[in-house]
Amino acid sequence: MIDILMATYNGSNYIRNQLLSLQQQTEKNWTLYIRDDGSTDDTIEIINDFSSKDSRIKVVTDSLGNLGPGKTFLELTNYSTSDYVIFCDQDDIWFEKKIENLLAFANNKLSDDKPGLVYCDGYGYNSEKGVISLNSISRAHAKNLNEFLFFNAGYQGCSMFFNRKLCQLAQSYNTDFYMHDDIVSLLAHTFGDVYFLDEALMLYRQHSNNVTGNIQFGFLGFVKRALNFGGYVISKKHYEEKKSFFDFYKDQLNTSQVEIFNAYFDFPNQTLTTRIRSIFKHNLSEGGNQIKLLSKTILRHPLEK
């Protein structure tokens, strides 16, 4: 059994197509938990209509009020009891074999007794222009903490598929954070295994109302980001998020992990020369690309002001 977790907010323009794409999945053994975060459009009416016709669709009601997307998704993990969990954005469109292929990949790669995460690729979709980009939405892949900490985000939440052990860690996470996918990615790299399924299994919708903003994918997007002179290496919100994570778990980390986290936290306060030395000393990179991290270090401020 798979639990699908969906946070909704004013998504009436898109949510029908997403719900239909879930119902058309080749893997049928799933339950969808939806929590609305205070929509003022027709979103609630739409999901209630689908729920009344499909017993797999459960609408969560509580007294927590408006939580924002990150906290809503993490709150939904408390309703999950299945072997696997997958996050679902309200405005994407899943290809019919997304769950089937991720399930097969997870069964092959992950262990029941260790936190584990697999994630897939997808195509960017600009619904306002009617354009589908064939560029990858999964631009970088980390094998360990050294390669992951300098991501200014986690993997795309809608691309993730994770096991019961990782879900239990997410359920017990009780400190400040920015987005759910950041934390689940960080939990997986700190305490478990992460594997990438190199298949595009969804359309990742880009539009003016995206909660997390629009991202330009592909080579042009990479060049624009790389040549962002005067920008920053580490965003302030992700720096603070990782600091809260470290403070919450530091007693459970091994010596090597503590050293890597401290190298990351010390980075903004060091001279340029010391930052470069630290990159080599601790084998730090951005998704395994050390040249990319070095280039950013030379061209940008270390921390967002």
C-alpha positions as CSV (number, residue, x, y, z in Angstrom):
1,M,0.0,0.0,0.0
2,I,1.1,3.5,-0.8
3,D,0.0,6.8,0.9
4,I,-0.2,9.8,-1.3
5,L,0.0,13.1,0.6
6,M,-1.4,16.3,-1.0
7,A,-1.5,19.8,0.3
8,T,-4.0,22.1,-1.4
9,Y,-4.5,25.9,-1.5
10,N,-6.6,27.8,-4.1
11,G,-5.8,25.1,-6.7
12,S,-9.2,24.9,-8.4
13,N,-7.7,25.7,-11.8
14,Y,-5.4,22.7,-11.7
15,I,-6.5,20.1,-9.2
16,R,-9.0,18.2,-11.3
17,N,-6.4,17.3,-13.8
18,Q,-4.0,16.1,-11.1
19,L,-6.7,14.0,-9.4
20,L,-7.6,12.4,-12.7
21,S,-4.0,11.6,-13.3
22,L,-3.9,9.8,-10.0
23,Q,-7.0,7.8,-10.8
24,Q,-5.4,6.8,-14.1
25,Q,-2.3,5.3,-12.4
26,T,-1.5,1.7,-13.4
27,E,-0.7,1.0,-9.7
28,K,-4.1,1.2,-8.0
29,N,-3.3,0.2,-4.4
30,W,-3.0,3.7,-2.9
31,T,-4.7,6.0,-0.5
32,L,-4.7,9.8,-1.0
33,Y,-4.8,12.1,2.0
34,I,-5.6,15.7,1.2
35,R,-5.3,18.6,3.6
36,D,-6.6,22.0,2.4
37,D,-4.8,25.0,3.9
38,G,-7.6,27.5,3.8
39,S,-8.6,27.8,0.2
40,T,-11.1,30.6,-0.8
41,D,-11.9,29.2,-4.3
42,D,-13.6,26.0,-5.3
43,T,-10.8,23.7,-4.3
44,I,-12.6,22.1,-1.3
45,E,-15.8,21.5,-3.3
46,I,-13.7,19.8,-6.0
47,I,-11.8,17.5,-3.6
48,N,-15.0,16.6,-1.7
49,D,-16.7,15.7,-5.0
50,F,-13.8,13.4,-5.9
51,S,-13.7,11.9,-2.4
52,S,-17.4,11.1,-2.5
53,K,-16.9,9.0,-5.6
54,D,-13.5,7.4,-4.8
55,S,-13.1,5.8,-1.3
56,R,-9.3,5.9,-1.7
57,I,-9.4,9.7,-1.4
58,K,-9.5,11.0,2.2
59,V,-10.0,14.7,3.1
60,V,-8.2,15.6,6.3
61,T,-9.9,18.2,8.6
62,D,-8.3,19.6,11.7
63,S,-8.2,22.8,13.8
64,L,-4.6,23.8,12.9
65,G,-5.5,26.6,10.6
66,N,-3.2,27.9,7.9
67,L,0.1,26.1,8.1
68,G,1.7,26.9,4.8
69,P,2.8,24.2,2.3
70,G,5.8,22.8,4.1
71,K,4.1,22.3,7.4
72,T,1.0,21.0,5.8
73,F,2.9,18.3,3.9
74,L,4.8,17.3,7.1
75,E,1.6,17.3,9.1
76,L,0.1,14.9,6.6
77,T,2.8,12.3,7.3
78,N,1.1,11.7,10.6
79,Y,-1.8,10.1,8.8
80,S,0.3,7.7,6.9
81,T,0.5,4.0,7.9
82,S,1.6,2.4,4.7
83,D,4.9,0.9,3.6
84,Y,5.6,3.8,1.2
85,V,4.8,7.5,1.0
86,I,4.8,10.0,-1.9
87,F,4.2,13.7,-1.9
88,C,1.8,15.1,-4.5
89,D,1.5,18.8,-5.6
90,Q,-2.0,20.0,-6.4
91,D,-1.0,21.4,-9.8
92,D,1.2,18.8,-11.5
93,I,0.2,15.9,-13.8
94,W,1.5,12.4,-13.2
95,F,2.2,10.0,-16.0
96,E,0.3,6.8,-15.6
97,K,3.2,4.6,-14.6
98,K,4.7,7.0,-12.0
99,I,3.7,5.1,-8.9
100,E,4.3,1.7,-10.5
101,N,7.8,2.5,-11.6
102,L,8.8,4.3,-8.4
103,L,7.4,1.3,-6.4
104,A,9.4,-1.2,-8.3
105,F,12.6,0.9,-8.0
106,A,12.1,1.4,-4.3
107,N,11.5,-2.3,-3.7
108,N,14.7,-3.0,-5.5
109,K,16.9,-0.4,-3.8
110,L,15.5,0.3,-0.3
111,S,15.6,-1.7,2.9
112,D,12.7,-2.0,5.3
113,D,14.9,-1.5,8.3
114,K,16.7,1.7,7.1
115,P,15.3,5.1,6.1
116,G,15.3,5.4,2.4
117,L,14.2,7.7,-0.4
118,V,14.0,7.3,-4.2
119,Y,13.1,10.2,-6.5
120,C,12.4,10.6,-10.2
121,D,12.7,13.1,-13.0
122,G,10.0,15.1,-14.8
123,Y,9.4,17.7,-17.4
124,G,8.7,21.3,-16.7
125,Y,5.3,22.5,-18.0
126,N,4.4,26.2,-18.4
127,S,0.6,26.0,-18.4
128,E,0.2,29.7,-19.2
129,K,2.3,29.4,-22.4
130,G,1.3,25.8,-23.1
131,V,5.0,24.8,-23.4
132,I,6.5,21.6,-22.2
133,S,10.3,21.7,-21.6
134,L,12.2,18.5,-22.2
135,N,14.9,19.6,-19.8
136,S,15.3,17.7,-16.6
137,I,13.8,19.1,-13.4
138,S,16.3,17.1,-11.3
139,R,19.5,19.0,-12.0
140,A,21.8,17.7,-9.4
141,H,22.2,14.4,-7.4
142,A,24.1,13.9,-4.2
143,K,25.5,10.7,-2.8
144,N,26.1,11.9,0.7
145,L,26.0,14.9,3.0
146,N,29.2,16.4,1.6
147,E,27.5,16.7,-1.8
148,F,24.1,17.7,-0.5
149,L,24.4,20.4,2.2
150,F,25.2,23.2,-0.4
151,F,21.9,22.5,-2.2
152,N,19.7,25.5,-1.4
153,A,16.7,23.1,-1.3
154,G,16.0,19.4,-1.2
155,Y,14.8,17.3,-4.1
156,Q,11.5,18.2,-5.6
157,G,8.9,16.9,-3.1
158,C,6.6,15.7,-5.9
159,S,9.4,13.5,-7.2
160,M,10.0,11.7,-3.9
161,F,8.9,8.2,-2.9
162,F,10.1,7.1,0.6
163,N,9.7,4.2,3.0
164,R,8.1,3.8,6.4
165,K,11.3,4.4,8.3
166,L,11.9,7.7,6.7
167,C,8.2,8.7,7.2
168,Q,8.6,8.0,10.9
169,L,11.6,10.3,11.1
170,A,9.6,13.0,9.4
171,Q,6.7,12.5,11.8
172,S,9.0,13.0,14.8
173,Y,10.7,16.2,13.4
174,N,9.7,19.0,15.7
175,T,11.7,22.1,15.1
176,D,11.8,25.0,12.6
177,F,12.0,24.3,8.9
178,Y,11.3,26.0,5.6
179,M,10.0,23.3,3.3
180,H,9.0,19.6,3.8
181,D,11.1,18.4,0.9
182,D,14.2,20.0,2.3
183,I,13.8,18.2,5.6
184,V,12.9,14.8,4.1
185,S,15.9,15.0,1.7
186,L,18.2,16.0,4.6
187,L,16.8,13.2,6.8
188,A,17.5,10.6,4.1
189,H,21.0,11.8,3.4
190,T,21.8,11.9,7.1
191,F,20.3,8.7,8.3
192,G,19.5,6.6,5.3
193,D,19.9,5.9,1.5
194,V,19.0,8.0,-1.5
195,Y,18.7,6.8,-5.1
196,F,17.7,8.5,-8.3
197,L,15.4,6.9,-10.9
198,D,16.4,8.5,-14.2
199,E,12.9,8.5,-15.7
200,A,10.6,11.5,-16.4
201,L,7.4,10.5,-14.7
202,M,5.4,13.7,-14.4
203,L,4.8,17.2,-15.7
204,Y,6.0,19.8,-13.1
205,R,3.7,22.7,-13.7
206,Q,5.2,26.2,-13.7
207,H,2.8,29.2,-13.3
208,S,2.6,32.6,-11.7
209,N,0.9,31.2,-8.6
210,N,3.5,28.6,-7.8
211,V,4.1,28.7,-4.0
212,T,7.8,28.0,-4.3
213,G,8.3,30.2,-7.4
214,N,9.3,29.4,-10.9
215,I,12.5,27.7,-11.8
216,Q,14.2,27.7,-15.1
217,F,15.4,24.3,-16.0
218,G,18.0,23.1,-18.5
219,F,21.3,24.5,-19.8
220,L,20.1,28.2,-20.0
221,G,18.8,28.1,-16.5
222,F,22.1,26.6,-15.3
223,V,24.1,29.3,-17.0
224,K,22.0,32.1,-15.6
225,R,22.3,30.7,-12.1
226,A,26.1,30.0,-12.5
227,L,26.7,33.6,-13.7
228,N,24.7,35.2,-10.9
229,F,27.5,37.6,-10.0
230,G,27.0,39.2,-6.6
231,G,24.5,36.6,-5.6
232,Y,25.0,34.2,-2.7
233,V,26.2,30.6,-2.2
234,I,23.9,29.8,0.6
235,S,20.4,31.1,1.1
236,K,19.7,32.4,4.6
237,K,16.5,30.4,5.0
238,H,18.2,27.1,4.1
239,Y,21.2,27.9,6.3
240,E,18.9,28.5,9.3
241,E,16.9,25.4,8.4
242,K,20.0,23.2,8.4
243,K,21.1,24.8,11.7
244,S,17.8,23.9,13.3
245,F,18.1,20.4,11.9
246,F,21.6,20.0,13.3
247,D,20.6,21.3,16.8
248,F,17.7,18.8,16.8
249,Y,19.8,15.8,15.8
250,K,23.4,16.6,16.8
251,D,23.4,13.9,19.6
252,Q,22.6,11.3,17.0
253,L,25.3,12.2,14.5
254,N,28.6,10.5,14.1
255,T,31.9,12.4,14.3
256,S,32.3,12.7,10.5
257,Q,28.8,14.1,10.1
258,V,29.3,16.7,12.8
259,E,32.5,17.8,11.1
260,I,30.7,18.2,7.7
261,F,27.9,20.2,9.2
262,N,30.3,22.4,11.1
263,A,32.3,23.0,7.9
264,Y,29.0,24.2,6.3
265,F,28.1,26.4,9.2
266,D,31.6,28.0,9.4
267,F,31.6,28.7,5.6
268,P,30.0,32.2,5.7
269,N,32.3,33.5,8.4
270,Q,35.6,32.5,6.7
271,T,37.8,34.3,4.3
272,L,37.7,33.4,0.6
273,T,40.9,31.5,0.9
274,T,39.7,29.5,3.9
275,R,36.4,28.7,2.2
276,I,38.3,27.3,-0.8
277,R,40.5,25.2,1.5
278,S,37.5,23.9,3.4
279,I,35.9,22.7,0.2
280,F,39.0,20.6,-0.6
281,K,39.6,19.5,3.0
282,H,36.0,18.2,3.5
283,N,35.4,17.2,-0.1
284,L,32.4,19.5,-0.3
285,S,30.5,19.9,-3.6
286,E,27.1,20.7,-5.0
287,G,25.7,17.4,-6.1
288,G,29.2,16.0,-6.7
289,N,30.2,19.0,-8.8
290,Q,33.1,20.6,-6.9
291,I,34.0,23.0,-9.7
292,K,30.4,24.4,-9.5
293,L,30.7,25.1,-5.8
294,L,34.2,26.6,-6.2
295,S,32.9,28.9,-9.0
296,K,30.1,30.1,-6.8
297,T,32.4,30.6,-3.9
298,I,34.7,32.9,-5.9
299,L,31.9,34.8,-7.7
300,R,29.3,35.2,-4.9
301,H,28.7,36.3,-1.3
302,P,28.9,33.2,1.0
303,L,25.5,33.9,2.6
304,E,22.4,35.7,1.6
305,K,22.2,39.1,3.3
